[in-house]
């Protein structure tokens, strides 16, 4: 287990202090709000060229204008694989090696929504990022030591007993919002593990992180009584006072640490929380890792 000098109380600025990212290219999804915006701000402050994506170009441009620095805004709607493909094509057109890819964006919904045969959280949180990674993998390998950071979550403990319910990815056999959100974040962790196998023999790595409990805009798509509660002042108080909630600055720290720390050179396929390596709260089954990779490869075939 890798133990750092940092804890859950440290901020993204603190864990990257003294790190110079000048000349590095960083791709981050979901830069317009929450921990994605803070990660964007801090890594830009450290000198990186940030290719930042938002659900619309307008949102990405607005975020880039607010942060400043060397930035390139792009649209990437993760629940629309045509949009993901267009974003990846634009990144590939730069011809630059990608030193860091942070798959930060995520969504949580309280009611069943199905797009292209998949429940929307699985589509956006996993499949959209999977396509982006696959399209950019050669550029990541071309970097001196490319890093992929997957935003997972301790919510993976709410996943189905099988890990990924491949027979119910459209929710047609029943939908529980926490279970489906957990499943989508487990897929992020399993993707990091699978990528470690794919990247063997290269200097590139892939890891997953749990940012902590932060009351950001993640639940803004919630509807009904549950959605109302998740967006209420009461829930914010519970997060901050009973669930060990973090500030956005603290929540962004683990992904920034895993993306930049020289102590993690060559470390891959691991799970990090509170700026330290931890055992994930759900057992990683190699058979499920392989099946998810194969399923995802087949699903994105029309776009590659």
TIVO-482428 format. One record per residue: residue in one letter; x, y, z of N, C-alpha, C in turn. Coordinates in Angstrom, 2 decimals, decimal comma. Atoms other than C-alpha are relative to their C-alpha. Layout:
REM residues N
   semi       n.x       n.y       n.z      ca.x      ca.y      ca.z       c.x       c.y       c.z
      A         X         Y         Z         X         Y         Z         X         Y         Z
...
This chain:
REM residues 304
   semi       n.x       n.y       n.z      ca.x      ca.y      ca.z       c.x       c.y       c.z
      X      0,83     -1,20      0,00      0,00      0,00      0,00      0,88      1,26      0,00
      X     -0,74     -1,25      0,10      1,27      3,44     -0,97     -0,61      1,02      0,96
      X      0,45     -1,02     -0,95      1,04      5,99      1,84      0,75      1,29     -0,27
      X     -0,60     -1,30      0,27      1,64      9,67      1,18      0,01      0,84      1,27
      X     -0,01     -0,94     -1,13      2,19     12,65      3,47     -1,30      0,80      0,08
      X      1,24     -0,78      0,06     -1,28     13,94      2,55     -1,17     -0,78      0,59
      X      1,20      0,60     -0,57     -4,70     13,28      4,09     -1,23      0,59     -0,67
      X      1,26     -0,49      0,57     -8,36     13,99      3,35     -0,16      1,51      0,17
      X      0,14     -1,43     -0,27     -7,91     17,52      4,71      0,78      0,87     -0,98
      X     -0,81     -0,79      0,90     -5,39     18,57      2,09     -0,78      0,36     -1,27
      X      0,67     -0,49      1,20     -6,48     20,56     -0,95      0,80     -0,35     -1,25
      X     -0,67      0,27      1,28     -5,63     20,16     -4,62      1,24      0,88     -0,16
      X     -1,19     -0,87      0,07     -3,28     23,14     -4,41      1,12     -0,53      0,87
      X     -1,03      0,48     -0,91     -1,46     21,62     -1,45      0,70     -1,26     -0,52
      X     -0,63      1,26      0,44     -0,89     18,18     -3,00      0,80      0,18     -1,29
      X     -0,77     -0,26      1,23      0,48     19,74     -6,21      1,04      1,10      0,19
      X     -0,96     -1,08     -0,25      2,64     22,38     -4,56      1,41     -0,43     -0,42
      X     -1,35      0,28      0,46      6,05     22,54     -6,21      0,09     -0,83     -1,26
      X      0,00      0,80      1,23      5,00     20,46     -9,22     -0,15      0,91     -1,21
      X      0,01     -0,82      1,22      5,73     22,06    -12,60     -0,51     -0,83     -1,17
      X      0,60      0,72      1,12      3,48     20,90    -15,43      0,21      0,72     -1,33
      X     -0,28     -0,72      1,24      4,89     23,27    -18,04      0,38     -0,99     -1,10
      X     -0,27      0,89      1,13      4,95     21,57    -21,44     -0,84     -1,26     -0,01
      X      0,86      1,19     -0,08      2,45     18,91    -20,32     -1,39      0,31     -0,56
      X      1,37     -0,13      0,49     -0,91     18,35    -22,01     -0,92     -0,87      0,85
      X      0,94      0,68     -0,89     -3,82     17,43    -19,75     -1,41      0,11     -0,59
      X      1,40      0,03      0,43     -7,32     16,40    -20,87     -0,86     -0,28      1,22
      X      0,90      0,18     -1,15    -10,08     16,78    -18,26     -1,44      0,11     -0,48
      X      1,43     -0,09      0,30    -13,79     16,04    -18,67     -0,73      0,64      1,18
      X      0,84     -0,59     -1,04    -16,40     18,02    -16,77      0,66      1,15      0,72
      X     -0,78     -1,09     -0,60    -14,48     21,27    -16,21     -0,84      1,17      0,48
      X      0,78     -1,21     -0,23    -17,40     23,62    -15,77     -0,60      0,10      1,41
      X      0,55     -0,08     -1,35    -18,38     22,77    -12,18      0,70     -0,98      0,94
      X     -0,44      0,96     -1,00    -17,46     21,03     -8,94      1,49     -0,26      0,02
      X     -1,41      0,34     -0,14    -14,21     19,17     -8,47      0,72      0,00     -1,35
      X     -0,61     -0,09      1,32    -13,63     19,10    -12,23      0,53      1,39     -0,27
      X     -0,41     -1,39      0,20    -13,47     22,88    -12,32      1,21      0,33      0,87
      X     -1,12     -0,27     -0,89    -11,14     22,98     -9,31      1,27     -0,72     -0,48
      X     -1,14      0,72      0,57     -8,87     20,30    -10,82      0,55      0,75     -1,19
      X     -0,36     -0,80      1,17     -8,83     22,32    -14,03      0,80      1,23      0,42
      X     -0,64     -1,24     -0,46     -7,92     25,52    -12,18      1,40     -0,27      0,55
      X     -1,27      0,26     -0,67     -5,13     23,97    -10,13      1,06     -0,50     -0,99
      X     -1,00      0,52      0,94     -3,45     22,04    -12,95      0,40      1,05     -1,03
      X     -0,36     -1,13      0,87     -3,63     25,11    -15,20      0,97      0,93      0,73
      X     -0,88     -0,83     -0,81     -2,00     27,07    -12,37      1,41     -0,59      0,05
      X     -1,30      0,66     -0,04      0,81     24,50    -12,37      0,69      0,00     -1,37
      X     -0,66     -0,22      1,28      1,53     25,36    -16,01     -0,39     -0,92     -1,13
      X      0,39      0,94      1,05     -0,20     22,58    -17,97     -0,85      0,67     -1,07
      X      0,99     -0,34      1,03     -1,96     23,05    -21,28     -1,20     -0,90      0,24
      X      1,19      0,77     -0,33     -5,49     21,97    -20,39     -0,96     -0,02     -1,19
      X      1,10      0,19      0,94     -7,86     20,57    -22,99     -1,20     -0,39      0,86
      X      1,11      0,21     -0,93    -11,07     20,91    -21,00     -1,31     -0,17     -0,72
      X      1,27      0,26      0,67    -14,43     19,50    -21,95     -1,19      0,28      0,92
      X      1,28     -0,18     -0,67    -17,98     20,42    -20,99     -1,08     -0,64     -0,84
      X      1,10      0,63      0,74    -21,35     19,08    -22,04     -0,33      0,78     -1,27
      X      0,13     -0,84      1,19    -21,55     22,00    -24,47      1,26      0,83     -0,15
      X     -1,17     -0,84      0,24    -18,88     24,14    -26,06     -0,12      1,30      0,80
      X      0,21     -1,24     -0,74    -20,42     27,19    -24,40      0,45     -0,14      1,46
      X     -0,39      0,23     -1,40    -19,93     25,68    -20,93      1,52     -0,12      0,12
      X     -1,45      0,18     -0,03    -16,35     24,69    -21,74      0,72      1,34     -0,20
      X     -0,60     -1,32      0,25    -15,53     28,16    -23,12     -0,11      0,88      1,24
      X      0,21     -0,81     -1,20    -17,02     29,83    -20,06      0,99     -0,39      1,10
      X     -0,94      0,47     -1,02    -14,92     27,66    -17,73      1,43      0,41     -0,33
      X     -1,35     -0,38      0,41    -11,75     28,33    -19,73      0,24      1,49      0,18
      X     -0,13     -1,44     -0,18    -12,38     32,06    -19,68      0,14      0,37      1,47
      X     -0,07     -0,29     -1,43    -12,84     32,00    -15,92      1,35     -0,40      0,59
      X     -1,25      0,51     -0,55     -9,67     29,98    -15,26      1,21      0,69     -0,61
      X     -1,14     -0,60      0,68     -7,36     31,50    -17,86      1,11     -1,03     -0,20
      X     -1,11      0,92      0,25     -3,95     30,04    -18,62     -0,05     -0,54     -1,41
      X     -0,09      0,62      1,32     -3,16     27,81    -21,58     -1,08     -1,07     -0,10
      X      1,15      0,90      0,00     -6,53     26,19    -22,26     -0,62     -0,12     -1,39
      X      0,75      0,25      1,23     -8,50     24,67    -25,12     -1,34     -0,61      0,38
      X      1,31      0,54     -0,35    -12,27     24,21    -24,67     -0,56     -0,90     -1,11
      X      0,65      0,90      0,94    -14,12     21,33    -26,32     -1,33     -0,48      0,58
      X      1,26      0,60     -0,43    -17,66     19,95    -26,20      0,15     -1,52      0,07
      X     -0,01      1,46     -0,13    -18,05     16,38    -24,95     -1,19     -0,41      0,86
      X      1,18      0,50     -0,69    -21,53     15,15    -24,05      0,16     -1,52      0,12
      X     -0,38      1,39     -0,19    -20,67     11,76    -22,55     -1,13     -1,00     -0,23
      X      1,12      0,90      0,29    -24,16     10,32    -23,03     -0,34     -0,03     -1,49
      X      0,16     -0,02      1,46    -23,86     11,00    -26,78      1,34     -0,40     -0,61
      X     -1,29      0,49      0,45    -21,10      8,86    -28,27      0,47      0,68     -1,28
      X     -0,43     -0,79      1,15    -21,10     10,90    -31,48      0,74      1,25      0,46
      X     -0,67     -1,16     -0,56    -20,17     13,91    -29,38      1,37     -0,38      0,56
      X     -1,27      0,48     -0,55    -17,46     11,90    -27,61      1,01     -0,24     -1,13
      X     -0,87      0,28      1,15    -16,06     10,75    -30,96      0,52      1,31     -0,61
      X     -0,42     -1,29      0,56    -15,99     14,34    -32,27      1,03      0,66      0,91
      X     -0,96     -0,57     -0,95    -14,20     15,49    -29,11      1,35     -0,70     -0,13
      X     -1,25      0,76      0,13    -11,62     12,71    -29,41      0,72      0,33     -1,30
      X     -0,60     -0,35      1,29    -11,06     13,56    -33,08      0,69      1,36      0,08
      X     -0,59     -1,33     -0,14    -10,39     17,19    -32,13      1,29     -0,07      0,81
      X     -1,22      0,16     -0,79     -7,86     16,12    -29,49      1,09     -0,67     -0,83
      X     -0,98      0,71      0,83     -6,18     13,73    -31,91      0,59      0,94     -1,06
      X     -0,46     -0,93      1,04     -5,93     16,54    -34,48      1,12      0,92      0,49
      X     -1,09     -0,83     -0,53     -3,59     18,43    -32,14      1,34     -0,69     -0,22
      X     -1,22      0,76      0,20     -1,04     15,65    -32,66      0,91     -0,05      1,21
      X     -0,84     -0,06     -1,20      0,23     16,16    -29,12     -0,15     -1,26      0,86
      X      0,13      1,07     -1,01      1,05     13,36    -26,67     -0,84      0,51      1,17
      X      0,82     -0,37     -1,15     -1,37     13,35    -23,73      0,68     -0,53      1,26
      X     -0,70      0,39     -1,21      0,45     13,36    -20,42     -0,96     -0,48      1,09
      X      0,98      0,35     -1,03     -2,66     13,14    -18,24     -1,40      0,07     -0,61
      X      1,43      0,00      0,36     -6,26     12,16    -19,02     -0,78     -0,26      1,28
      X      0,82      0,14     -1,21     -8,66     12,73    -16,11     -1,46     -0,13     -0,40
      X      1,40      0,28      0,31    -12,06     11,13    -16,63     -0,82      0,38      1,23
      X      0,58     -0,58     -1,21    -13,74     13,38    -14,07     -1,52      0,09     -0,04
      X      1,43     -0,29      0,07    -17,25     14,10    -15,34     -0,84     -1,20      0,42
      X      0,90      1,07     -0,40    -20,13     12,11    -13,91     -1,39      0,52      0,21
      X      1,38     -0,40     -0,26    -23,86     12,12    -13,42     -0,68     -1,04      0,88
      X      0,82      0,88     -0,83    -26,34     10,67    -10,98     -1,46      0,37     -0,24
      X      1,42     -0,24      0,23    -30,06     10,29    -11,73     -0,81     -0,89      0,93
      X      0,86      0,75     -0,92    -32,94      9,07     -9,58     -1,10     -0,77     -0,70
      X      1,01      0,74      0,75    -35,21      7,80    -12,34      0,65     -0,65     -1,22
      X     -0,56      0,75      1,12    -34,63      5,37    -15,19     -0,06      0,81     -1,29
      X     -0,09     -0,62      1,32    -33,43      6,97    -18,43      0,87     -0,90     -0,86
      X     -0,71      0,92      0,88    -32,34      4,83    -21,36      0,34      0,70     -1,31
      X     -0,44     -0,54      1,27    -30,30      6,00    -24,35      0,83     -1,07     -0,71
      X     -0,75      0,97      0,81    -29,04      3,70    -27,10      0,16     -1,34      0,71
      X      0,01      1,33     -0,61    -29,96      0,62    -25,09      0,69     -0,11      1,34
      X     -0,68      0,03     -1,29    -28,09      1,61    -21,92     -0,63      1,00      0,96
      X      0,39     -0,92     -1,04    -29,16      3,17    -18,64      1,00      1,16     -0,01
      X     -0,79     -1,18      0,32    -27,86      6,73    -18,82      1,25      0,16      0,88
      X     -1,19     -0,14     -0,84    -25,47      6,60    -15,83      1,12     -0,92     -0,49
      X     -1,00      0,92      0,53    -23,70      3,55    -17,26      0,54      0,53     -1,33
      X     -0,42     -0,54      1,30    -23,62      5,20    -20,68      0,95      1,18      0,19
      X     -0,80     -1,22     -0,15    -22,25      8,56    -19,50      1,23     -0,22      0,87
      X     -1,12      0,14     -0,95    -20,09      7,59    -16,53      1,04     -1,01     -0,48
      X     -0,95      1,01      0,47    -18,56      4,50    -18,12      0,24      0,05     -1,50
      X     -0,22      0,24      1,42    -19,14      4,07    -21,84      0,54      1,23     -0,74
      X     -0,53     -1,20      0,63    -18,55      7,68    -22,84      1,48      0,18      0,26
      X     -1,42     -0,09     -0,34    -15,25      7,74    -20,99      0,80     -1,13     -0,64
      X     -0,70      1,14      0,62    -14,34      4,29    -22,33      0,33      0,32     -1,45
      X     -0,24     -0,36      1,39    -14,73      5,52    -25,89      1,08      1,08     -0,11
      X     -1,00     -1,07      0,02    -12,71      8,66    -25,16      1,40     -0,57      0,23
      X     -1,30      0,61     -0,30     -9,89      6,61    -23,65      0,51     -0,81     -1,19
      X     -0,43      0,86      1,11     -9,81      4,11    -26,51      0,47      0,82     -1,19
      X     -0,37     -0,85      1,12     -9,64      6,91    -29,08      1,32      0,74      0,25
      X     -1,18     -0,80     -0,32     -6,82      8,70    -27,25      1,16     -0,85      0,52
      X     -0,99      0,87     -0,64     -4,82      5,68    -26,06      1,38      0,12     -0,64
      X     -1,31     -0,12      0,66     -2,07      6,04    -28,67      0,72      1,28      0,42
      X     -0,63     -1,25     -0,44     -1,47      9,66    -27,64      0,45     -0,07      1,45
      X     -0,41      0,19     -1,40     -1,33      8,64    -23,98      1,28     -0,84      0,06
      X     -1,21      0,83      0,07      1,22      5,94    -24,81      1,19      0,79     -0,53
      X     -1,08     -0,79      0,61      3,21      8,52    -26,78      0,64      0,97      0,98
      X     -0,57     -0,89     -1,01      3,75     10,65    -23,67      1,15     -0,69      0,73
      X     -1,14      0,56     -0,74      6,85     10,20    -21,56     -0,45     -1,00      1,05
      X      0,58      0,91     -1,00      4,74      8,61    -18,82     -1,45      0,39      0,18
      X      1,39     -0,40     -0,02      1,05      9,05    -19,61     -0,77     -0,58      1,18
      X      0,83      0,47     -1,12     -1,46      8,78    -16,79     -1,48      0,17     -0,31
      X      1,46     -0,05      0,10     -5,16      7,97    -16,89     -0,56     -0,07      1,41
      X      0,61     -0,04     -1,33     -7,20      8,89    -13,81     -1,51     -0,13     -0,15
      X      1,43      0,26      0,08    -10,69      7,43    -13,47     -0,67      0,43      1,30
      X      0,74     -0,40     -1,19    -13,13      9,10    -11,07     -1,02     -1,08      0,34
      X      0,91      1,03     -0,49    -14,72      6,17     -9,28     -0,70      0,55      1,24
      X      0,70     -0,44     -1,21    -16,50      6,30     -5,90     -0,16     -1,17      0,94
      X      0,31      1,05     -0,97    -17,01      4,37     -2,70     -1,44     -0,49     -0,17
      X      1,35      0,46      0,32    -20,58      4,11     -4,01      0,02     -1,34     -0,74
      X     -0,07      1,30      0,66    -19,31      1,02     -5,83     -0,48     -1,12      0,92
      X      0,49      1,02     -0,93    -20,29     -0,88     -2,69     -1,50     -0,22     -0,14
      X      1,43      0,17      0,25    -23,91     -0,39     -3,79     -0,27     -0,79     -1,28
      X      0,15      0,73      1,26    -23,26     -2,32     -7,03     -0,73     -1,32      0,20
      X      0,60      1,34     -0,10    -25,14     -5,56     -7,80      1,01     -1,01      0,52
      X     -0,89      1,02     -0,55    -23,70     -8,68     -6,17      0,98     -0,52     -1,05
      X     -0,85      0,50      1,08    -22,31     -9,74     -9,55      1,03      1,04     -0,44
      X     -0,86     -1,10      0,41    -20,55     -6,40     -9,89     -0,63      0,82     -1,10
      X      0,68     -0,61      1,14    -21,90     -5,52    -13,32     -1,12     -0,94     -0,44
      X      1,15      0,83      0,41    -25,39     -6,80    -14,16     -0,15      0,12     -1,52
      X     -0,01     -0,07      1,46    -24,78     -7,44    -17,86     -1,36     -0,34     -0,62
      X      1,32      0,36      0,52    -28,32     -8,81    -18,25     -1,05      1,08      0,25
      X      0,98     -1,04     -0,32    -29,93     -5,58    -17,07      0,62      1,39     -0,14
      X     -0,65     -1,30      0,16    -27,84     -2,70    -18,38     -0,95      1,08     -0,51
      X      0,99     -0,99      0,40    -30,97     -1,02    -19,71     -1,05      0,23      1,08
      X      0,95     -0,18     -1,09    -32,83     -1,27    -16,40     -1,34     -0,63     -0,24
      X      1,29      0,58      0,34    -35,59     -3,25    -18,06     -0,49     -1,04      0,99
      X      0,37      1,02     -0,99    -35,55     -5,87    -15,29     -0,03      0,58      1,41
      X      0,06     -0,66     -1,29    -35,70     -3,32    -12,51      1,08      1,05      0,13
      X     -0,92     -1,12     -0,13    -34,02     -0,05    -11,58      0,02      0,51      1,43
      X     -0,23     -0,65     -1,29    -32,57      1,15     -8,28      1,12      1,00     -0,22
      X     -0,94     -1,03      0,44    -30,79      4,46     -8,70      1,37     -0,14      0,66
      X     -1,29      0,14     -0,67    -28,08      3,85     -6,08      0,80     -1,16     -0,54
      X     -0,68      1,18      0,54    -27,29      0,41     -7,43      0,55      0,26     -1,39
      X     -0,47     -0,28      1,36    -27,03      1,65    -10,99      1,11      1,05     -0,01
      X     -1,11     -0,96     -0,10    -24,89      4,63     -9,99      1,26     -0,73      0,46
      X     -1,14      0,76     -0,48    -22,62      2,30     -8,02      0,61     -0,87     -1,08
      X     -0,47      0,85      1,09    -22,38     -0,05    -10,98      0,81      0,80     -1,03
      X     -0,71     -0,83      0,99    -21,31      2,78    -13,29      1,37      0,42      0,53
      X     -1,28     -0,40     -0,58    -18,57      3,87    -10,87      0,91     -1,21      0,20
      X     -0,80      1,21     -0,03    -17,44      0,27    -10,40      0,62     -0,24     -1,38
      X     -0,53      0,15      1,37    -17,05      0,15    -14,19      1,22      0,89     -0,21
      X     -1,18     -0,87      0,10    -14,63      3,10    -13,88      1,22     -0,65      0,64
      X     -1,10      0,70     -0,66    -12,49      1,15    -11,42      0,46     -1,20     -0,83
      X     -0,35      1,19      0,78    -12,62     -2,02    -13,52      0,71      0,39     -1,30
      X     -0,67     -0,49      1,21    -11,59      0,01    -16,58      1,46      0,32      0,30
      X     -1,38     -0,29     -0,38     -8,48      1,22    -14,74      0,80     -1,29      0,13
      X     -0,68      1,29     -0,14     -7,62     -2,39    -13,89      0,26     -0,62     -1,37
      X     -0,16      0,57      1,34     -8,22     -3,55    -17,47      1,05      0,76     -0,81
      X     -0,98     -0,80      0,72     -6,16     -0,67    -18,85      1,42     -0,33      0,43
      X     -1,32      0,38     -0,48     -3,25     -1,72    -16,68      0,54     -1,18     -0,79
      X     -0,40      1,13      0,83     -3,18     -4,97    -18,62      0,29      0,45     -1,43
      X     -0,16     -0,48      1,37     -3,56     -3,14    -21,94      1,29      0,83     -0,16
      X     -1,15     -0,90      0,05     -0,70     -0,76    -21,08      1,31     -0,68      0,40
      X     -1,21      0,72     -0,41      1,75     -3,45    -20,00      1,08      0,14     -1,06
      X     -1,11     -0,20      0,93      5,14     -2,84    -21,53      0,19      1,44     -0,43
      X     -0,14     -1,43      0,28      4,60      0,92    -21,77      0,23      0,74      1,31
      X     -0,20     -0,81     -1,20      5,29      3,77    -19,36     -1,32      0,59      0,51
      X      1,29     -0,57     -0,37      1,58      4,67    -19,19     -0,66     -0,79      1,13
      X      0,69      0,62     -1,13     -0,59      3,94    -16,14     -1,45      0,44      0,05
      X      1,40     -0,35     -0,22     -4,24      3,98    -15,10     -0,38     -0,34      1,43
      X      0,44      0,22     -1,38     -5,69      4,34    -11,61     -1,38      0,61      0,20
      X      1,33     -0,50     -0,32     -9,07      5,02    -10,01      0,04      0,71      1,35
      X      0,03     -0,74     -1,26     -9,91      7,47     -7,23     -1,43      0,19      0,49
      X      1,23     -0,42     -0,67    -12,70      8,13     -4,76      0,23      1,40      0,54
      X     -0,28     -1,37     -0,41    -12,90     11,90     -4,29     -0,47      0,33      1,41
      X      0,60     -0,30     -1,29    -14,89     11,73     -1,06     -1,43      0,46     -0,17
      X      1,40     -0,45      0,03    -18,35     12,97     -0,18      0,00      1,52     -0,10
      X      0,02     -1,44      0,26    -18,78     16,42     -1,69     -1,37      0,36     -0,56
      X      1,31     -0,39      0,49    -22,07     18,21     -2,23      0,18      0,94     -1,20
      X     -0,16     -0,77      1,22    -21,51     19,31     -5,84     -1,27     -0,10     -0,84
      X      1,17      0,05      0,88    -23,84     19,46     -8,85     -0,29     -1,38     -0,54
      X      0,16      1,34      0,53    -23,65     15,69     -9,36     -1,46     -0,45     -0,02
      X      1,37      0,47     -0,13    -27,25     15,19     -8,22     -1,02      0,93     -0,65
      X      0,92     -0,99      0,56    -28,72     18,05    -10,26     -1,03     -0,61     -0,94
      X      0,94      0,65      0,91    -30,45     15,56    -12,59     -1,07     -0,79      0,75
      X      0,97      0,76     -0,78    -32,42     13,98     -9,73     -1,40      0,57     -0,11
      X      1,39     -0,44      0,10    -36,22     14,14     -9,90     -0,81     -0,61      1,14
      X      0,88      0,54     -1,01    -39,14     13,46     -7,60      0,45      0,35      1,40
      X     -0,29     -0,29     -1,41    -38,96     13,39     -3,81      1,46     -0,23      0,33
      X     -1,41      0,29     -0,28    -35,51     11,80     -3,75      0,89      1,08     -0,60
      X     -0,78     -1,06      0,65    -34,15     14,31     -6,24     -0,09      1,31      0,77
      X      0,17     -1,22     -0,79    -35,61     17,17     -4,19      0,87     -0,05      1,25
      X     -0,78      0,15     -1,22    -33,97     15,83     -1,03      1,50      0,15     -0,27
      X     -1,43     -0,04      0,30    -30,56     15,40     -2,68      0,48      1,40     -0,34
      X     -0,36     -1,37      0,34    -30,65     19,04     -3,76     -0,37      1,00      1,11
      X      0,49     -0,85     -1,07    -31,95     20,38     -0,44      1,11      0,46      0,94
      X     -0,94     -0,48     -1,02    -30,19     22,38      2,28      0,19     -1,04      1,09
      X     -0,11      1,05     -1,02    -30,92     19,50      4,66      1,05     -1,03     -0,41
      X     -0,99      0,98      0,46    -28,91     17,06      2,52      1,40      0,59      0,06
      X     -1,31     -0,65     -0,07    -26,07     19,58      2,30      0,51     -0,02      1,44
      X     -0,39      0,02     -1,41    -26,07     19,80      6,12      0,43     -1,41      0,41
      X     -0,33      1,39     -0,34    -26,04     15,99      6,43      1,37     -0,37     -0,56
      X     -1,30      0,29      0,62    -23,12     15,71      3,99      1,13      0,63      0,80
      X     -1,08     -0,73     -0,66    -21,09     18,33      5,82      0,20     -0,39      1,46
      X     -0,08      0,22     -1,44    -21,89     17,33      9,39     -0,06     -1,45      0,45
      X      0,16      1,39     -0,41    -22,72     13,62      9,45      0,74     -0,99     -0,89
      X     -0,63      0,91      0,96    -20,96     12,13      6,39      1,46      0,33     -0,27
      X     -1,40     -0,35      0,20    -17,52     13,68      6,73      0,25      0,71     -1,31
      X     -0,08     -0,67      1,29    -18,12     15,90      3,74      1,26      0,85     -0,16
      X     -1,17     -0,80      0,34    -15,22     17,66      2,01     -0,43      1,25     -0,75
      X      0,17     -1,16      0,88    -14,93     21,03      0,39      0,38     -0,42     -1,42
      X     -0,38      0,28      1,39    -14,54     21,12     -3,39      1,52     -0,02     -0,13
      X     -1,45     -0,06      0,07    -10,90     22,08     -2,89      0,64     -1,28      0,53
      X     -0,49      1,27     -0,54    -10,35     18,96     -0,77     -0,40     -1,17     -0,89
      X      0,48      1,08      0,85    -12,45     16,79     -3,06      0,80     -0,18     -1,26
      X     -0,80      0,08      1,23    -10,29     17,62     -6,07      1,42     -0,49      0,26
      X     -1,40      0,27     -0,30     -7,08     16,75     -4,24      0,46     -1,39     -0,42
      X     -0,47      1,35      0,29     -6,98     12,98     -4,76      0,23     -0,21     -1,49
      X     -0,23      0,17      1,43     -7,39     13,12     -8,52      1,23      0,80     -0,45
      X     -1,19     -0,78      0,34     -4,74     15,86     -8,69      1,26     -0,71      0,50
      X     -1,14      0,74     -0,54     -2,41     13,81     -6,47      0,35     -1,18     -0,89
      X     -0,25      1,19      0,81     -2,81     10,66     -8,54      0,46      0,39     -1,41
      X     -0,38     -0,46      1,34     -2,43     12,64    -11,78      1,43      0,52     -0,07
      X     -1,25     -0,75      0,08      0,78     14,42    -10,80      1,13     -0,48      0,90
      X     -1,04      0,32     -0,98      2,67     12,88     -7,88      1,12     -0,84     -0,60
      X     -1,12      0,81      0,48      6,15     11,66     -8,83      0,15     -1,31      0,76
      X     -0,06      1,24     -0,79      5,77      9,01     -6,12     -0,79     -1,13     -0,64
      X      0,87      1,02      0,60      3,26      7,20     -8,33      0,46     -0,41     -1,40
      X     -0,53      0,44      1,29      5,46      6,69    -11,39     -0,04     -1,53     -0,07
      X      0,06      1,44      0,20      4,74      3,20    -12,71     -1,06     -0,72      0,80
      X      1,07      0,62     -0,80      1,87      2,58    -10,25     -1,28     -0,02     -0,82
      X      1,17      0,12      0,87     -1,21      1,27    -12,05     -0,99     -1,03      0,55
      X      1,04      0,94     -0,37     -4,51     -0,49    -11,48     -0,40      0,07      1,46
      X      0,27     -0,13     -1,43     -4,91      0,85     -7,93     -1,17      0,95      0,25
      X      1,14     -0,80     -0,44     -7,66      2,61     -5,98      0,48      0,95      1,09
      X     -0,48     -1,00     -0,94     -6,99      5,84     -4,10     -1,17      0,79      0,59
      X      0,95     -0,87     -0,68     -8,98      7,84     -1,55      0,75      0,80      1,05
      X     -0,65     -0,87     -0,99     -7,99     10,73      0,72      1,50      0,08     -0,22
      X     -1,41     -0,17      0,40     -4,68     11,00     -1,18      0,89     -1,16      0,43
      X     -0,75      1,20     -0,32     -3,62      7,47     -0,29     -0,63     -1,21     -0,67
      X      0,52      1,24      0,57     -3,96      4,01     -1,78     -0,83     -0,73      1,04
      X      0,86      0,79     -0,87     -6,78      1,96     -0,30     -0,50     -1,23     -0,74
      X      0,69      1,13      0,60     -8,46     -1,36     -0,87     -1,39      0,48     -0,43
      X      1,35     -0,41      0,40    -11,61     -0,76     -2,93     -1,05     -0,74      0,83
      X      1,04      0,62     -0,83    -14,85     -1,49     -1,03     -0,84     -1,03     -0,74
      X      0,69      1,04      0,77    -15,89     -4,04     -3,67      1,08     -0,85     -0,65
      X     -1,02      0,90      0,53    -13,90     -7,09     -4,71      0,07      0,08     -1,52
      X     -0,21     -0,04      1,44    -12,39     -6,82     -8,18      0,14     -1,42     -0,51
      X      0,01      1,35      0,57    -13,20    -10,00    -10,10      0,62      0,08     -1,40
      X     -0,64     -0,06      1,32    -10,81    -10,53    -13,06     -0,92     -0,43     -1,12
      X      0,93      0,45      1,04    -13,56    -12,35    -14,96     -0,95      1,13     -0,41
      X      0,89     -1,12      0,29    -15,84     -9,30    -14,67      0,79      1,11     -0,71
      X     -0,85     -0,98      0,67    -12,95     -7,01    -15,66      0,10     -0,33     -1,49
      X     -0,16      0,42      1,40    -12,40     -9,00    -18,85     -1,32      0,08     -0,77
      X      1,30     -0,04      0,69    -16,11     -9,28    -19,65     -0,43      1,43     -0,28
      X      0,36     -1,40      0,21    -16,65     -5,55    -19,19      0,80      0,60     -1,15
      X     -0,83     -0,51      1,09    -13,73     -4,75    -21,48     -0,53     -0,49     -1,35
      X      0,50      0,56      1,26    -15,06     -7,09    -24,17     -1,34      0,59     -0,37
      X      1,31     -0,59      0,27    -18,61     -5,79    -23,83      0,14      1,44     -0,49
      X     -0,17     -1,41      0,35    -17,45     -2,18    -24,02      0,62      0,16     -1,37
      X     -0,62     -0,04      1,32    -15,23     -2,82    -27,02     -1,04     -0,26     -1,09
      X      1,03      0,33      0,99    -18,15     -4,38    -28,86     -1,01      1,15     -0,13
      X      1,01     -1,07      0,03    -20,52     -1,55    -27,90      0,48      1,21     -0,80
      X     -0,49     -1,22      0,66    -18,28      1,23    -29,22      0,49     -0,25     -1,42
      X     -0,48      0,33      1,33    -17,44     -0,58    -32,47     -0,43      0,98     -1,09
      X      0,41     -0,94      1,07    -19,53      1,82    -34,63      0,74      1,34      0,03
      X     -0,61     -1,33     -0,15    -17,47      4,77    -33,34      1,52     -0,02     -0,11
      X     -1,47      0,08      0,03    -13,89      3,52    -33,68      0,48     -0,43     -1,38
